[in-house]
Amino acid sequence: MLAPKRLLTALALTLIGSTTVQAADEVVVYSSRIDELIKPVFDAYTQKTGVQVKFITDKEAPLMQ
């Protein structure tokens, strides 16, 4: 079992590290699907989370490069 001082140090480092994580305001999705098929899903996601979805569609091969 960790000594109390080591346990508190580990907990403090964990909390310090976790406070630097921030939510993204935008996500980018690369897809070979047709815009009209995926846009409703992205709109619903944006409405639910507030995160904007920027989607880029193209044929599969160019997206893989």
LINMO-V509837 format. One line per field, one symbol per residue. phi: phi as a letter, one per 40 degrees, with the letter a starting at -180 (. if undefined). psi: psi as a letter, one per 40 degrees, with the letter a starting at -180 (. if undefined). burial: + if it has 16 or more other ideal C-beta (glycine too) atoms within 10 Angstrom, else -. A space follows every 50 residues. Layout:
# LINMO-V509837
phi: ???
psi: ???
burial: ???
This chain:
# LINMO-V509837
phi: .ccdcccccccccccccccccbcccabbbbacccdccbdcccccccccbg ccbcbbbaccdcccc
psi: iiiddddddddddddddeeehiiieiihhhieihddddddddddddddde hihhihiiidddde.
burial: -----------------------------------------+-------- --+------------
